[in-house]
Each structure stands twice: as C-alpha cells, then as structure tokens.
Amino acid sequence: MITVPAYGFLWSEHDEALKHLRRYAAHELRNKLTVCGVEVVRTSYFISTLFFPILTLRIWQGLQKDTRDWLNNSLIPFGVSIVALARPVHQ
C-alpha cells in the first residue's frame, strides 16, 4: 500500500517542509506503478473533507503571488492524498 499527496496545483511550502518531491493525479500514480511492474488493484483519493479548505487556501495564496492556470485540472473525484493498493504481476 502506498499513499502520496494529490494534485500538483495544491503544492505549497507545506509539501517542501514534508520533503515531498511532487503531487500526483490518480491516473499518474497508476501509470507509474504499472510501469514498475505491479498490478494496481485500486486507487482512491482520501482526506476529502480537507480538499475544499486547502483548495481555497491555495487559491488565496496564488492570488497573492502569481496567477497560475491550475483551474483547468479536474476537481472531481477529489481529495488531498491518494491511496493505491498494488501487487506484483505474476507472469
């Protein structure tokens, strides 16, 4: 089982403090795991209750800094992290 932070447009200094290297969309994580030779059983976003408060904060922070074109990203399904369950592929 693996958990990673979700959605690049939510990136902040908090991610840097936690030593994250990037944020993912579920399809990106699924693709990376598949390329590594594991079968992805399921992926799901979680911590969904914090998504809109964090999104609002990031919008506010973005308005104070520079305008970014992150609104083109899909917001549903949503959550601030992704959980994936994968297993080795048996050939």
C-alpha angles and dihedrals in degrees: 000000000000134000125198135172114267134228121018091225088068091061114133144151086280089068091050091050089052091048094242113164097200146338124244142211112227093250091053092053091046091052094048092050091048091051088053089059103256129124112237109222096184143342126198138168116238141180084057095159090069095047099090096040090050092044090052091050092049091050090051091047091047092052089054093050116028136323113259129191096233095123089084089072119098113257099193129102090033146180135131094249137034128220121201131187114203138164136194115278111243111216 
